Amino acid sequence: MSRNPFMQNMPEIQAAGGLVPMVIEQSARGERAYDIYSRLLKERVIFLVGQVEDYMANLICAQLLFLEAENPDKDIHLYINSPGGSVTAGMAIYDTMQFIKADVSTTCIGQACSMGAFLLAGGAKGKRFCLPNSRVMIHQPLGGFQGQASDIEIHAKEILFIRERLNELLAHHTGQSLEIIERDTNRDNFMSASRAMEYGLVDAVHEKRQMPV
């Protein structure tokens, strides 16, 4: 029985009672069972689901590197349904997406908020999609700190640097000016799929599949 080492112990799977659908395939050697995520990984499909945090980021990065090693010239398809999360964890995924040779096509299913929206926009140009009823939200990074005044000042400078860097990258990927990005991320900014396309976060809204996965 095949188990996907990248997908085991995912918090979302645990929250669902650990139930993962299995797929049975026939081969010359007989029947072989895959969990659904392992089977989709064979088709170069990765799911980014739930809170973006370090453990999840490591799994996503490992899958991206694995699929690049298998075929550096074939697209990888990243499906995103996330409320956002850690900036550093998200940047690890983003940097890996940009680092590998294979194009990473991104698709929002459900929601792509905060760091989820950033990763959605960071997909390969022309290969970033939303499904029609998905929601996208951009905003500035959040932070709350306690401690000595000098430590708070250090962290405040760091979050301002992170905000500036994220805004620069969003401007690059969307084609919007830096001034517009700064204005539009000042507060939570929710968008429909069509509005996300107009804004430049995605390239198209797909109601029906137009290409193989």
C-alpha positions in Angstrom: 0.0 0.0 0.0 1.4 3.4 -1.1 1.6 6.2 1.5 2.5 9.7 0.5 5.2 10.8 3.1 4.6 14.4 2.3 0.9 14.3 3.2 0.9 12.2 6.4 -0.1 13.8 9.7 -1.5 16.9 8.0 -3.5 18.8 10.7 -6.4 19.1 8.3 -6.5 15.3 7.8 -6.2 14.8 11.6 -9.1 17.2 12.2 -11.2 15.2 9.8 -10.6 12.0 11.8 -7.6 10.9 9.7 -9.9 9.7 6.9 -8.2 9.9 3.5 -9.8 8.4 0.4 -7.9 5.6 -1.2 -7.6 4.9 -5.0 -7.2 1.3 -6.3 -5.3 0.9 -9.5 -4.7 -2.2 -11.6 -1.2 -2.9 -12.9 0.7 -5.8 -14.3 1.7 -6.6 -10.7 -1.8 -6.6 -9.5 -3.8 -4.1 -7.5 -2.1 -1.1 -5.9 -3.7 1.3 -3.4 -2.8 4.9 -3.1 -4.1 7.6 -0.8 -5.7 10.3 -2.9 -2.9 12.8 -2.3 -0.2 10.4 -3.4 -2.2 9.6 -6.6 -2.6 13.3 -7.4 1.1 13.9 -6.7 1.8 11.4 -9.5 -0.2 13.8 -11.7 1.9 16.8 -10.4 -0.9 18.2 -8.3 -0.2 19.6 -4.9 -2.7 20.9 -2.3 -2.0 23.9 -0.1 -4.9 23.7 2.4 -5.4 25.5 5.7 -3.1 27.6 7.8 0.3 28.4 6.3 2.9 27.3 8.9 6.4 25.9 9.0 5.5 22.2 8.9 3.1 22.6 5.9 5.6 24.8 4.1 8.3 22.1 4.4 5.9 19.6 2.9 5.0 21.8 0.0 8.6 22.7 -0.7 9.6 19.1 -0.6 6.9 18.2 -3.1 7.9 21.0 -5.4 11.5 19.9 -5.4 10.6 16.3 -5.9 8.4 17.0 -8.9 11.1 19.3 -10.4 13.6 16.4 -10.0 11.2 14.1 -11.8 10.6 16.4 -14.8 11.9 20.0 -14.7 10.1 20.9 -17.9 6.5 19.9 -16.9 4.1 22.2 -15.1 3.3 21.7 -11.4 -0.3 22.5 -10.3 -0.8 24.1 -6.9 -4.3 24.2 -5.6 -4.8 26.8 -2.8 -7.5 26.9 -0.1 -6.0 28.9 2.7 -6.8 31.7 5.2 -3.1 32.7 5.2 -0.6 32.3 8.1 3.1 32.7 8.7 4.9 35.1 6.5 8.2 33.3 6.8 6.6 29.9 6.1 4.8 31.4 3.1 8.0 33.0 1.8 9.7 29.6 1.9 7.1 28.3 -0.4 7.2 31.4 -2.6 11.0 31.3 -3.0 10.9 27.6 -3.9 8.2 28.2 -6.5 10.5 30.9 -8.1 13.6 28.8 -7.6 12.6 25.6 -9.4 12.7 25.4 -13.2 9.2 23.9 -13.6 6.4 26.4 -13.9 4.0 26.4 -11.0 0.4 27.0 -12.0 -1.8 28.2 -9.1 -5.5 27.8 -8.6 -7.7 29.2 -5.8 -10.4 26.9 -4.6 -12.5 28.3 -1.8 -10.3 31.0 -0.5 -6.8 32.5 -0.8 -6.4 35.1 1.9 -3.3 37.0 3.1 -0.3 34.7 2.4 -2.6 32.4 0.5 -3.3 35.3 -1.9 0.3 36.2 -2.2 1.2 32.6 -3.2 -1.7 32.6 -5.7 -0.3 35.7 -7.3 3.2 34.2 -7.3 2.4 31.4 -9.8 3.7 31.4 -13.3 2.4 34.3 -15.4 -0.6 33.2 -17.5 -1.1 30.1 -15.3 -2.8 31.6 -12.3 -6.5 30.8 -11.9 -9.5 31.2 -9.6 -12.7 29.0 -9.6 -15.8 31.2 -10.0 -17.0 31.3 -6.3 -13.6 31.5 -4.6 -12.6 34.6 -2.5 -9.3 36.4 -2.4 -8.1 38.8 0.3 -5.0 40.9 0.5 -3.8 43.0 3.5 -0.7 44.1 5.3 1.2 41.6 7.5 -0.1 41.4 11.1 2.0 41.5 14.2 1.7 41.8 18.0 4.7 42.0 20.3 5.4 42.2 24.0 8.5 42.9 25.9 11.0 45.7 26.4 10.6 48.9 24.4 13.8 48.2 22.5 12.6 44.8 21.5 9.2 46.2 20.3 11.1 48.7 18.2 13.2 46.0 16.6 10.1 44.0 15.7 8.3 47.0 14.4 11.1 47.7 12.0 11.1 44.1 10.9 7.4 44.1 10.2 7.7 47.4 8.2 10.5 45.8 6.2 8.3 42.7 5.5 5.3 44.9 4.5 7.5 46.8 2.1 8.9 43.6 0.5 5.5 41.9 0.2 4.1 45.1 -1.5 7.0 45.2 -3.9 6.5 41.6 -4.9 2.7 42.0 -5.2 3.3 45.0 -7.5 5.6 42.9 -9.6 3.2 40.0 -10.0 0.0 42.0 -10.4 1.3 44.9 -12.6 -0.2 47.4 -10.2 1.8 50.4 -9.0 3.5 50.2 -5.6 1.3 53.1 -4.4 -1.9 51.3 -5.3 -0.7 48.1 -3.6 0.2 50.1 -0.4 -3.3 51.7 -0.5 -5.2 48.5 -1.2 -3.4 46.4 1.4 -3.8 48.9 4.2 -6.9 47.1 5.4 -8.5 43.7 4.7 -9.4 43.8 1.0 -11.7 41.1 -0.2 -12.2 40.3 -3.9 -14.4 38.1 -6.0 -12.7 35.8 -8.5 -13.5 38.2 -11.3 -12.2 41.2 -9.3 -9.0 39.3 -8.5 -8.5 38.7 -12.3 -9.0 42.4 -13.0 -6.5 43.3 -10.3 -3.9 41.0 -11.7 -3.7 38.5 -8.9 -4.8 35.8 -11.3 -5.0 35.5 -15.1 -8.4 33.8 -15.6 -11.5 32.5 -13.9 -12.2 28.9 -14.8 -15.7 27.5 -14.6 -14.9 24.4 -16.6 -11.6 22.6 -17.1 -9.9 24.0 -20.2 -6.7 21.9 -20.1 -5.5 18.6 -18.5 -4.4 18.9 -14.9 
